């Protein structure tokens, strides 16, 4: 192939092309939604890796792809650093460069591994590349607390491959996408690793492409296997978006105006069964806000309503928690409000955001710059397993802000009785960037994976309701105060993914890679023995 031959002779040009391909990946995610793009960019990366001269060059190709992918895709992080971090521009750009370089190591790792494992076997390359990619992305999802943002499967939240989500989740969709994209590799040079010569080998090189085409074409047919069904029951909900400017949220003089605003926005909707306020909507610590909370508790209970709000708590032992509490009618008391400060009907955030909620090496970093000493950036972790919130008799599985990006945590706390997925956030940190829109897309994928309606309340958007099929039922406009009301239809039943999570896929990936290594070792030993004879 003249194209590949040319770029093989000019690896730096190939790296530049891969960088541009990585940049293009951003258009596959919200708000652009060009779902097909990752298949094209991954195909280009796969071809580059299959024609790389060394493992080091393969890693460099993956790194270049990652620089484009994350350099533009997570550029919204710079908004919070530059606007609220109090750092000089050169320093904030330096931090972003380090973040992007770190994230780019993971596609580089996958690229290095597939080069070493495939041993120039073009026929097995698509499967091995998909396995290496998933393991690398899995590592990215938990190493140093994890940053699984922009994983390629999210591009299919409303795309062609969405019906796979209830079966294999976003991770599984990423696996299928990488396999399908890399299926072009055997065609680029024939089945070079095949043991069969001639016409048989020529036919074999079409096997991965035929399998990939089948996996893509059957996607719409998988809807019958989703595992959940809508019920006849509907729940009235109200999601409140206060639109408080980030620079005003923690100013003491703004505490009462903020609390008053949320009360005024909510009062006309207290007849809704469930009302949700955003993350830390109440700017006072919970022990100091008792009079306000008890008043709201009584008012909501009188209207047979339940209010869920984000709030910060500070315990006598010095531990602080970012959490959610339930006020009004939880379904446990015959009359009156059910709120208690030390009550169990609450959620405490487990997966804390680095820098924003805890500072690694804080003894040294907190004195470096204001960015490392943001307000409320030293929290204790809540438990990994916590009961669903009980609001007006309904069970809501809570995830606070960034936590919605971690399906393992959702799966661990999901039960047969879970009625809703619930996430609250404050994305005012990221201004008018694409970050909040990507955040909502991630939440949509969780609804799709677990087959439950999802409620998402934020300070300034995107506030919305997601149906169990991942589609948006209703949203509020960004950067405006308002209340979103709707009748939400419940669902019952379990998706396969809600039962297995990523376990089945990771076991399969591990088996493939271990079997490949053992087979290569056995084959090399057999060859050595035959040659010695």
C-alpha positions in Angstrom: 0.0 0.0 0.0 1.7 3.2 -1.2 0.1 5.3 1.6 1.4 3.0 4.4 4.8 2.6 2.7 5.2 6.4 2.5 4.3 6.9 6.2 6.4 4.0 7.3 9.4 5.7 5.8 8.4 8.9 7.5 7.4 8.0 11.1 7.2 11.6 12.3 4.7 12.4 9.6 2.7 9.3 10.7 2.8 10.5 14.3 1.5 13.9 13.3 -1.3 12.3 11.4 -2.1 10.2 14.5 -2.1 13.4 16.6 -4.7 14.9 14.3 -6.7 11.7 14.4 -6.7 11.9 18.2 -7.9 15.5 18.0 -10.8 14.4 15.8 -11.9 12.0 18.5 -13.3 14.9 20.5 -16.0 15.3 17.8 -17.3 11.9 18.6 -18.4 12.9 22.1 -21.0 15.5 23.4 -21.9 17.9 22.1 -20.8 17.0 18.6 -21.9 13.3 18.6 -20.1 12.1 15.4 -20.3 8.6 16.6 -18.5 6.9 13.8 -15.2 8.8 14.1 -13.4 6.6 16.6 -13.7 3.7 14.2 -11.8 5.6 11.6 -9.2 7.1 14.0 -8.6 3.7 15.7 -8.2 2.0 12.3 -5.5 4.5 11.4 -3.8 3.8 14.7 -4.1 0.1 14.3 -2.5 0.3 10.8 0.3 2.4 12.1 1.0 -0.1 14.9 1.0 -3.0 12.5 3.6 -1.3 10.3 5.8 0.0 13.2 9.4 -1.1 13.1 10.0 -1.4 16.9 8.0 -1.6 20.1 9.3 1.9 21.0 8.0 3.3 17.8 4.6 1.7 18.4 4.4 3.3 21.8 5.3 6.6 20.3 2.5 6.3 17.8 0.0 5.5 20.6 1.4 8.5 22.6 0.9 10.8 19.7 -2.7 9.6 19.3 -3.3 10.2 23.0 -1.8 13.7 22.9 -4.5 14.7 20.4 -7.2 12.7 22.0 -6.8 14.1 25.5 -5.2 17.4 24.6 -8.4 18.7 23.1 -10.9 16.3 24.7 -10.1 17.3 28.3 -9.1 20.8 27.6 -12.0 22.0 29.8 -10.0 21.1 32.9 -7.9 24.2 32.2 -11.0 26.4 32.8 -11.0 25.5 36.5 -7.3 25.8 36.8 -7.0 29.1 35.1 -10.2 30.7 36.4 -10.4 29.4 39.9 -6.9 28.0 40.6 -5.2 31.4 41.0 -2.1 30.3 39.0 -0.1 32.1 36.3 -1.0 31.1 32.7 2.4 29.4 32.2 1.9 27.3 35.3 -1.7 26.3 34.5 -0.6 25.4 30.9 2.2 23.3 32.5 -0.2 21.4 34.7 -2.4 20.7 31.7 0.6 19.5 29.7 1.5 17.1 32.5 -2.1 15.8 32.7 -2.4 15.2 29.0 1.0 13.6 28.8 0.1 11.3 31.7 -3.2 10.2 30.1 -1.4 9.7 26.8 0.7 7.0 28.4 -2.2 4.6 28.4 -2.8 4.4 24.7 1.0 4.3 24.4 1.0 1.3 26.8 -1.7 -0.5 24.8 0.2 0.2 21.6 3.5 -1.1 23.0 1.9 -4.2 24.4 0.1 -5.2 21.2 3.2 -4.8 19.2 5.1 -7.2 21.5 2.2 -9.7 21.8 1.1 -9.9 18.2 4.5 -11.0 16.9 3.5 -9.7 13.5 0.5 -12.0 13.4 -1.9 -9.8 11.5 -4.8 -12.3 11.8 -4.7 -12.1 15.6 -3.9 -8.4 15.8 -7.5 -7.1 16.1 -8.3 -9.3 19.1 -5.0 -8.7 20.8 -5.3 -4.9 20.3 -8.8 -4.8 21.8 -7.6 -6.8 24.8 -4.5 -4.6 25.4 -6.7 -1.5 25.0 -9.2 -2.6 27.6 -6.6 -3.5 30.1 -4.9 -0.2 29.6 -8.1 1.7 30.0 -9.0 -0.3 33.0 -5.7 0.7 34.5 -6.5 4.3 33.7 -9.8 4.0 35.5 -8.3 3.3 39.0 -4.6 4.2 39.0 -4.0 7.3 41.2 -7.7 7.2 42.0 -8.6 7.0 38.3 -9.6 9.3 35.5 -11.8 7.3 33.1 -13.1 10.4 31.3 -13.5 10.2 27.5 -13.3 6.5 27.2 -14.2 5.6 23.6 -17.4 3.7 24.5 -19.1 6.9 25.6 -19.2 8.1 22.0 -21.9 5.5 21.5 -24.2 6.6 24.2 -26.7 7.7 21.6 -25.0 5.9 18.7 -25.3 2.8 16.7 -23.7 0.5 19.3 -25.7 1.8 22.3 -27.8 -1.5 22.5 -24.6 -3.3 23.6 -24.4 -1.3 26.9 -27.0 -3.3 28.9 -25.0 -6.4 28.0 -21.3 -5.4 28.2 -21.3 -1.8 29.4 -19.2 1.1 28.1 -16.0 -1.0 28.6 -17.4 -3.7 26.4 -18.4 -1.2 23.7 -14.8 0.2 23.8 -13.5 -3.4 23.2 -15.8 -4.0 20.3 -14.9 -0.6 18.7 -11.2 -1.3 18.9 -11.6 -4.8 17.5 -13.8 -3.6 14.7 -11.4 -0.7 13.8 -8.4 -3.0 13.9 -10.1 -5.6 11.6 -8.6 -3.7 8.6 -5.1 -4.7 9.7 -5.2 -8.3 8.2 -6.3 -6.8 4.9 -3.4 -4.5 4.8 -0.8 -7.2 4.2 -2.7 -10.5 4.2 -2.7 -12.9 7.1 1.1 -12.7 7.6 1.0 -14.8 10.7 -1.1 -17.6 9.3 0.3 -21.0 9.1 -1.7 -21.8 6.0 -0.3 -20.5 2.7 -2.0 -19.5 -0.5 -5.8 -19.3 -1.0 -6.6 -20.4 2.6 -4.5 -17.6 4.1 -6.1 -15.1 1.7 -9.6 -16.1 3.0 -8.5 -16.1 6.6 -7.6 -12.4 6.5 -11.3 -11.6 6.0 -12.4 -13.4 9.2 -11.9 -10.4 11.6 -13.6 -8.0 9.2 -16.6 -10.3 8.8 -16.8 -10.8 12.6 -16.5 -7.0 13.2 -19.2 -6.3 10.6 -21.5 -8.9 12.3 -21.0 -7.3 15.7 -21.9 -3.9 14.3 -24.8 -5.0 12.2 -26.6 -6.9 15.0 -26.5 -4.0 17.4 -30.1 -2.8 16.8 -31.3 -6.4 17.3 -29.9 -6.5 20.8 -32.7 -4.2 22.3 -34.7 -7.3 23.1 -32.0 -8.5 25.4 -31.8 -5.3 27.5 -33.2 -7.1 30.6 -35.6 -4.4 31.9 -39.1 -3.3 31.2 -41.0 -0.1 32.0 -43.7 -0.4 34.6 -47.0 1.5 34.8 -45.9 3.6 37.8 -44.8 7.2 37.4 -43.1 9.4 39.9 -43.4 13.2 39.9 -40.0 14.9 40.3 -38.5 18.4 40.4 -34.9 19.2 39.8 -33.7 22.6 41.0 -30.9 24.5 39.3 -29.9 27.6 41.3 -27.3 28.9 39.0 -25.1 30.3 41.7 -21.8 31.8 40.4 -18.8 29.8 41.5 -17.0 32.8 42.9 -20.0 33.5 45.1 -20.7 30.0 46.4 -18.5 30.1 49.5 -18.6 33.7 50.4 -20.2 33.9 54.0 -22.3 36.9 53.0 -23.9 34.8 50.2 -25.0 31.9 52.4 -28.4 33.2 53.3 -29.3 34.5 49.8 -28.3 31.2 48.3 -30.4 29.2 50.8 -33.3 31.6 50.3 -33.1 31.2 46.6 -33.4 27.4 46.7 -36.3 27.6 49.2 -38.2 30.0 46.9 -37.5 28.0 43.8 -38.7 24.8 45.5 -41.9 26.0 47.4 -44.2 26.0 44.3 -43.2 22.4 43.6 -43.4 20.8 47.1 -46.2 18.6 45.9 -43.8 16.7 43.7 -43.0 13.4 45.2 -39.2 13.9 44.9 -37.3 17.2 44.8 -33.5 17.2 44.1 -31.1 20.0 44.8 -27.5 20.0 43.5 -24.2 19.2 45.1 -23.5 21.4 48.2 -26.6 23.4 47.3 -26.7 24.5 51.0 -23.5 26.5 51.5 -23.5 26.0 55.3 -22.0 23.0 57.1 -24.8 20.6 58.1 -24.4 21.1 61.9 -24.7 24.8 61.4 -27.7 24.6 59.1 -30.0 22.7 61.5 -32.7 25.3 61.8 -32.9 25.7 58.0 -32.9 21.9 57.5 -35.6 21.2 60.1 -37.8 23.9 58.7 -37.5 22.4 55.2 -38.0 18.9 56.6 -41.3 19.9 58.1 -42.6 21.8 55.0 -41.7 18.9 52.7 -43.3 16.3 55.0 -46.6 18.3 55.2 -46.8 18.2 51.4 -46.0 14.5 51.3 -42.8 15.4 49.5 -39.1 14.4 49.8 -36.2 16.7 49.2 -32.7 15.4 48.5 -29.9 18.0 48.7 -26.1 18.0 48.6 -24.5 19.4 51.7 -21.1 19.3 53.5 -20.8 17.8 56.9 -18.2 18.2 59.6 -17.9 15.7 62.4 -16.6 16.3 65.9 -13.6 14.1 65.1 -12.5 16.4 62.4 -13.7 14.4 59.4 -15.5 16.3 56.7 -17.8 14.7 54.1 -19.3 15.8 50.8 -22.7 14.2 50.9 -26.4 14.1 50.3 -29.2 14.0 52.8 -33.0 13.3 52.6 -35.5 15.7 54.1 -39.3 15.4 54.4 -41.0 12.2 53.8 -38.7 9.2 53.4 -41.4 6.6 53.8 -40.3 5.4 57.2 -42.5 7.7 59.5 -46.2 7.9 59.6 -46.2 11.7 60.0 -43.8 14.6 60.2 -40.3 14.9 58.7 -37.9 12.0 58.9 -34.6 14.0 58.9 -32.1 13.4 61.7 -28.6 14.8 61.7 -27.1 11.5 62.7 -29.6 9.5 60.7 -28.6 6.8 58.3 -30.6 8.0 55.3 -27.7 9.9 53.8 -24.9 9.4 51.3 -21.2 10.3 51.8 -19.0 10.6 48.7 -16.5 7.8 48.3 -14.6 8.6 45.2 -13.0 11.9 45.9 -11.7 14.2 43.1 -7.9 14.8 43.3 -7.0 18.4 44.1 -10.7 19.4 44.3 -11.5 17.2 47.3 -8.2 15.8 48.5 -4.7 16.9 47.7 -2.1 14.2 47.2 1.2 15.0 49.0 -0.7 17.9 50.5 2.1 18.7 53.0 4.2 20.0 50.0 1.6 21.0 47.4 -0.8 23.2 49.5 1.9 25.8 49.8 2.9 25.8 46.1 -0.1 27.7 44.7 -3.8 28.6 45.5 -4.8 25.9 43.1 -3.7 23.3 45.6 -5.5 25.0 48.5 -9.0 25.4 47.1 -12.0 25.7 49.6 -13.3 22.3 50.9 -10.4 20.3 49.4 -9.7 17.9 52.3 -12.5 15.4 52.7 -12.8 12.0 54.3 -14.1 9.1 52.1 -17.5 7.5 52.6 -17.8 3.8 52.5 -17.6 1.9 49.1 -20.9 0.1 49.9 -23.8 2.4 51.1 -27.5 1.8 51.2 -29.6 3.5 48.5 -31.3 6.7 49.7 -34.9 6.3 50.7 -37.1 9.2 49.4 -40.8 9.0 49.7 -40.7 5.2 49.6 -38.4 5.1 46.5 -34.8 3.8 46.4 -32.2 6.1 44.8 -28.7 4.9 44.1 -26.5 8.0 44.7 -23.3 9.1 43.0 -21.9 12.5 43.7 -20.4 14.4 40.8 -17.3 12.7 39.4 -18.5 9.3 40.8 -20.9 8.8 38.0 -17.9 8.0 35.8 -17.1 4.8 37.8 -19.6 2.0 36.8 -18.0 -0.5 39.2 -19.1 1.7 42.2 -22.6 1.9 40.7 -22.7 -1.9 40.1 -21.6 -2.6 43.6 -24.4 -0.6 45.2 -27.2 -1.5 42.7 -30.0 -3.8 44.0 -33.2 -5.3 42.7 -35.1 -2.6 44.6 -33.2 0.4 43.1 -35.8 2.7 41.4 -33.5 5.6 40.3 -29.9 6.4 39.7 -29.2 9.8 41.2 -26.3 12.1 40.6 -25.8 15.7 41.7 -23.0 18.0 40.7 -21.6 21.5 40.4 -20.0 22.0 37.0 -19.7 25.7 37.4 -16.0 25.0 37.8 -15.8 24.4 34.0 -17.7 27.4 32.7 -19.1 27.2 29.1 -16.7 24.4 28.1 -17.6 21.0 26.7 -16.9 19.4 30.1 -20.4 19.6 31.6 -21.9 18.2 28.4 -19.5 15.3 28.4 -20.4 14.8 32.1 -24.1 14.4 31.2 -23.2 12.0 28.4 -21.4 9.8 31.0 -24.5 9.9 33.2 -26.6 8.8 30.2 -24.4 5.8 29.7 -24.9 4.7 33.4 -28.7 4.8 32.9 -28.3 2.7 29.7 -26.0 0.2 31.4 -28.3 -0.4 34.4 -31.7 0.1 32.9 -33.0 2.7 35.4 -34.1 6.3 35.0 -31.5 8.8 36.1 -32.0 12.1 37.9 -29.2 14.7 37.6 -29.4 18.1 39.4 -26.6 20.6 38.9 -25.8 24.1 40.0 -25.8 25.6 36.5 -26.3 22.7 34.1 -26.6 20.2 32.7 -29.7 19.4 34.8 -31.8 16.7 33.3 -33.7 13.4 33.4 -32.4 10.3 31.6 -34.7 7.5 30.6 -33.6 3.8 31.2 -32.6 3.6 27.5 -30.1 6.4 27.9 -32.1 9.0 26.1 -32.8 12.5 27.6 -36.4 12.9 28.7 -36.0 16.6 29.6 -33.2 19.1 30.4 -32.9 22.7 31.7 -30.9 25.2 29.7 -27.4 25.9 31.1 -26.5 29.1 33.0 -30.1 29.9 34.1 -31.9 29.3 37.3 -35.0 27.1 37.0 -36.9 24.0 38.1 -37.3 21.0 35.9 -40.5 19.0 36.6 -41.6 15.8 35.0 -43.4 12.5 35.5 -40.8 9.8 35.4 -41.8 6.2 34.4 -40.1 3.5 36.5 -38.5 0.3 35.2 -38.0 -3.1 36.6 -35.7 -6.1 35.8 -31.9 -6.4 35.7 -29.5 -5.9 32.8 -26.8 -8.4 32.3 -24.2 -5.7 33.0 -25.9 -4.8 36.3 -25.1 -8.3 37.5 -21.7 -8.9 36.0 -20.1 -5.4 35.6 -16.8 -5.6 33.7 -15.9 -8.9 35.3 -16.7 -11.2 32.4 -14.9 -9.1 29.9 -11.8 -8.7 32.0 -11.7 -12.5 32.5 -12.0 -13.0 28.8 -9.3 -10.5 28.0 -7.0 -12.0 30.6 -7.6 -15.5 29.2 -6.8 -14.4 25.6 -3.6 -12.7 26.6 -2.4 -15.5 28.8 -3.3 -18.1 26.2 -1.5 -16.2 23.5 1.7 -16.0 25.7 1.6 -19.7 26.6 0.9 -20.7 23.0 3.8 -18.6 21.7 6.1 -20.1 24.3 5.0 -23.6 23.4 5.3 -23.0 19.7 8.8 -21.5 20.1 9.9 -24.5 22.2 8.5 -26.9 19.7 10.2 -25.2 16.8 13.5 -25.2 18.7 13.3 -28.9 19.4 12.4 -29.7 15.7 15.3 -27.7 14.5 17.7 -29.5 16.9 16.6 -32.8 15.5 
